Amino acid sequence: MGRNYKKSYKNTTEINTKPLVSIIIPTYNEEKNIDILLSSISRQQYKKIEIVVVDQSSTDKTVEIAKKYGAIIIDLPKPMFYSPPGNNRNIGAKKSSGSILLHLDADMELPKSNFIDNFIKLFDKEHRAVIIHEVDIAEGFWNKCKALERSLYWNTEMEAARGVSLELFEQVQGYDRKISSGEDFHISSKYEEYTKINSSKQVILYHKTGYISLKNLLMKKFHYGKTAKLFLNNIKNDQKKNIVIISLRIYLKNWKLLFTSPIYYVCMFLLRFFELIAINLGMVYQETLLKITSGR
């Protein structure tokens, strides 16, 4: 993880100055968010864009809104249980026509009209994957603690690539459909085996995380924990240690936040502790379930 990661690369030469960009968006009941994202895409100065919405049987107006913006709609059945987003991204990629893929969530927004212009400039023969810096628009105390944590990850190994050439995506065989915890880091580590990953301060997006209760934050980590073992089994032992060490190093490096944002900074550590417990409980739950179903 992060072996070939660099903060940014300058003087890149584009592979194709006018490639088709396929924006892939998994959705389920996202009518409150999807219009903001699609509207920001429609305002882009760069027009060679196709939108691919992979919808899991939404019961609201998500699909209706997406069609209004000319999106390609892929209808999937609603899963009985939580479905990792990686597989839906794979399905979207297979239906895409672009040579560059951009994986977005429905609650995101492209803040500037030249976002895609700057985004494609980061691709060249040496750089076939791109990290996009995210600014969380958060509401509620614990979600603001989470937003503070995520803001510290800019230009570190704790960011993952959302942009990738179709060629490289197919080369690494897409997302591992079994992994829902760390799937972005897992696929980024696979990208790094074949390319350097680029980024730029000129390419950022808004992630409107809104209000999430502490219970829902921890439940999300609990569900992640159910597949965390699959992620850990697919990375090396030194990388497993690095995830923890790198995170702590990043937090301590920003110790001055103790004076500028003391409450959020201290509670960020507390939230991470709670999340660690939730992930481990998810792992124990899944292991216990497997033993029961296998009759052991």
C-alpha positions in Angstrom: 0.0 0.0 0.0 1.5 3.3 -1.1 4.7 2.0 -2.5 4.5 4.0 -5.6 2.3 6.8 -4.3 3.4 10.3 -5.0 1.8 13.6 -3.9 1.5 14.9 -7.4 3.1 14.7 -10.8 3.7 17.7 -13.0 4.3 18.1 -16.7 2.2 15.1 -17.7 1.4 14.5 -21.4 -2.1 13.2 -22.0 -2.6 9.9 -23.7 -5.6 11.3 -25.6 -6.5 15.0 -25.3 -10.3 14.3 -25.8 -11.1 10.9 -24.3 -14.6 9.8 -23.4 -15.0 9.8 -19.6 -17.5 7.3 -18.2 -18.8 8.4 -14.8 -20.1 5.4 -12.9 -22.5 5.9 -10.0 -24.0 3.1 -7.9 -27.4 4.1 -6.4 -30.2 3.1 -4.2 -32.9 5.6 -3.2 -30.7 8.6 -3.8 -33.3 11.2 -5.0 -32.1 13.6 -2.3 -28.5 13.6 -3.6 -28.4 12.5 -7.2 -29.8 15.7 -8.8 -27.0 17.8 -7.2 -24.3 15.5 -8.5 -25.8 15.1 -12.0 -26.4 18.9 -12.2 -22.7 19.5 -11.4 -21.7 17.0 -14.1 -24.0 18.8 -16.7 -22.3 22.1 -16.0 -18.8 20.7 -16.9 -17.0 22.6 -19.7 -15.8 19.2 -20.9 -18.6 17.5 -22.8 -17.3 14.1 -23.8 -18.9 12.4 -20.8 -21.3 9.5 -20.3 -23.1 8.9 -17.1 -23.7 5.3 -16.0 -26.1 4.8 -13.1 -26.1 1.3 -11.6 -29.4 1.2 -9.6 -30.4 -1.4 -7.2 -34.2 -1.2 -7.6 -34.7 2.3 -6.1 -38.3 2.9 -4.9 -38.0 6.7 -5.1 -37.3 9.1 -8.0 -33.6 8.2 -8.4 -34.0 6.6 -11.8 -36.4 9.3 -13.1 -34.0 12.0 -12.2 -31.0 10.2 -13.7 -32.9 9.7 -17.0 -33.6 13.5 -17.1 -29.8 14.0 -17.4 -29.5 11.3 -20.1 -27.8 8.7 -17.9 -27.4 5.1 -19.0 -29.5 3.2 -16.4 -28.5 -0.4 -15.4 -31.3 -1.9 -13.3 -30.3 -4.5 -10.7 -32.4 -6.4 -8.2 -32.4 -5.2 -4.7 -30.1 -7.4 -2.6 -31.5 -9.2 0.4 -28.5 -8.0 2.5 -25.9 -5.2 2.2 -24.2 -5.3 -1.2 -20.6 -4.0 -1.5 -20.3 -1.2 -4.1 -17.4 -2.8 -5.9 -19.4 -5.2 -7.8 -21.8 -2.5 -9.0 -18.9 -0.5 -10.2 -17.7 -3.5 -12.1 -21.1 -3.9 -13.8 -21.0 -0.2 -14.7 -17.6 -0.4 -16.2 -18.6 -3.3 -18.4 -21.4 -1.2 -19.9 -19.2 1.9 -20.3 -17.8 3.1 -23.5 -15.2 5.6 -22.2 -11.4 5.0 -22.1 -11.3 6.7 -18.6 -13.5 5.7 -15.7 -14.5 7.9 -12.8 -16.2 6.2 -9.9 -18.4 8.5 -7.9 -20.9 8.2 -5.1 -24.4 9.7 -5.4 -23.8 12.1 -2.5 -20.9 13.8 -4.2 -20.6 17.0 -6.2 -18.1 18.4 -8.7 -17.6 21.9 -7.3 -16.0 23.5 -10.4 -17.0 23.5 -14.1 -13.4 22.7 -15.1 -13.2 19.6 -12.9 -13.2 17.1 -15.8 -10.7 19.2 -17.8 -8.2 19.1 -15.0 -9.0 15.5 -14.2 -8.1 14.1 -17.6 -4.9 16.1 -17.7 -3.6 13.9 -14.9 -3.6 10.8 -17.2 -0.6 9.9 -19.4 1.4 6.7 -20.2 3.0 6.6 -16.7 -0.1 7.6 -14.7 -3.1 5.6 -15.5 -4.9 6.1 -12.1 -5.9 9.3 -10.3 -6.6 10.1 -6.7 -9.2 12.8 -6.2 -9.1 14.8 -3.0 -12.4 15.0 -1.1 -13.9 17.7 1.1 -16.5 16.3 3.4 -19.6 18.4 3.9 -20.7 17.0 7.3 -23.5 17.6 9.8 -23.6 16.4 13.4 -20.9 16.1 15.9 -19.5 12.6 15.2 -19.7 13.1 11.5 -17.7 16.3 11.8 -15.1 14.3 13.8 -15.0 11.8 10.8 -14.7 14.7 8.4 -11.7 16.1 10.3 -10.0 12.6 10.2 -10.6 12.3 6.4 -9.2 15.8 5.8 -5.9 14.7 7.3 -5.5 12.0 4.6 -4.8 14.3 1.7 -1.5 13.5 0.0 -1.0 10.4 2.1 -1.2 6.7 1.5 -4.6 6.7 3.1 -6.2 8.1 -0.1 -7.5 5.7 -2.9 -7.9 6.2 -6.6 -11.3 7.0 -8.0 -10.1 7.6 -11.6 -8.6 4.9 -13.8 -8.1 4.1 -17.4 -10.4 1.4 -18.7 -7.4 -0.6 -19.8 -5.9 -0.7 -16.3 -9.2 -1.4 -14.7 -9.6 -4.5 -16.9 -6.0 -5.4 -16.4 -6.5 -5.7 -12.6 -9.9 -7.4 -13.2 -11.8 -4.6 -11.4 -13.0 -4.6 -7.8 -13.0 -7.8 -5.8 -16.7 -8.3 -5.4 -16.3 -10.1 -2.1 -14.6 -7.1 -0.4 -16.7 -4.3 1.1 -14.1 -3.2 3.7 -11.1 -1.5 2.1 -12.1 -2.2 -1.5 -10.8 1.2 -2.6 -7.5 0.6 -1.0 -7.3 -2.9 -2.3 -7.8 -2.0 -5.9 -5.5 1.0 -5.6 -2.7 -1.3 -4.4 -3.4 -3.4 -7.5 -3.1 -0.3 -9.7 0.2 0.5 -8.1 1.6 -2.8 -9.4 1.3 -1.4 -13.0 1.3 2.4 -12.8 2.0 5.5 -10.8 -1.0 7.2 -9.2 -1.4 10.9 -9.9 -3.2 13.7 -8.0 -3.6 17.5 -8.0 -4.9 20.2 -5.7 -6.8 21.4 -8.7 -8.9 18.3 -8.7 -11.2 18.0 -5.6 -14.8 17.1 -5.1 -17.4 17.6 -2.3 -18.6 14.6 -0.4 -21.9 15.5 1.2 -22.0 13.0 4.1 -24.7 15.0 5.8 -25.9 13.8 9.2 -24.9 10.3 10.4 -25.5 9.2 13.9 -22.8 7.5 16.0 -24.9 4.3 15.8 -25.0 4.4 12.0 -21.3 5.2 11.7 -20.5 2.1 13.9 -23.0 -0.1 12.1 -21.3 0.8 8.8 -18.0 -0.4 10.3 -19.7 -3.5 11.7 -20.8 -4.4 8.2 -17.3 -3.6 6.9 -15.9 -6.0 9.5 -17.8 -8.9 8.0 -15.5 -8.8 4.9 -12.5 -7.2 6.5 -10.7 -10.5 6.7 -11.0 -10.9 3.0 -9.3 -7.5 2.5 -6.6 -8.3 5.1 -5.9 -11.7 3.5 -5.2 -10.0 0.2 -2.5 -7.6 1.4 0.9 -8.3 2.9 1.7 -8.4 6.6 3.7 -5.2 6.4 0.9 -3.4 4.7 -1.5 -4.5 7.5 0.8 -2.8 10.0 1.2 0.2 7.9 -2.5 1.0 7.8 -2.4 1.5 11.6 1.0 3.1 11.8 0.4 5.5 9.0 -3.0 6.6 10.4 -1.5 7.3 13.9 1.4 9.1 12.4 -0.9 11.3 10.4 -3.0 12.1 13.5 0.0 13.0 15.6 1.6 15.0 12.8 -1.4 17.3 13.0 -1.2 17.7 16.8 -1.7 21.5 16.5 -5.4 20.7 15.9 -5.5 20.1 19.7 -5.4 23.9 20.0 -7.5 24.9 17.0 -10.2 22.1 17.1 -9.6 20.4 20.4 -13.0 18.7 20.9 -13.1 17.3 17.4 -9.5 16.3 17.5 -9.7 14.4 20.8 -13.1 12.8 19.9 -11.6 11.7 16.5 -9.4 9.3 18.4 -12.4 8.1 20.4 -14.4 7.5 17.3 -11.6 5.5 15.7 -11.4 3.4 18.9 -15.2 2.7 18.7 -14.9 1.9 14.9 -12.1 -0.6 15.6 -14.3 -2.4 18.1 -17.2 -2.4 15.6 -15.0 -3.8 12.8 -13.7 -6.6 15.1 -17.2 -7.4 16.2 -18.2 -7.7 12.6 -15.3 -10.1 12.0 -16.2 -12.2 15.0 -19.9 -12.3 13.9 -18.9 -13.4 10.4 -16.5 -16.1 11.6 -19.1 -17.4 14.1 -21.8 -17.5 11.3 -19.4 -19.4 9.1 -18.8 -22.0 11.8 -22.5 -22.4 12.4 -23.4 -22.8 8.8 -20.5 -25.2 8.2 -21.6 -27.4 11.1 -18.4 -27.0 13.1 
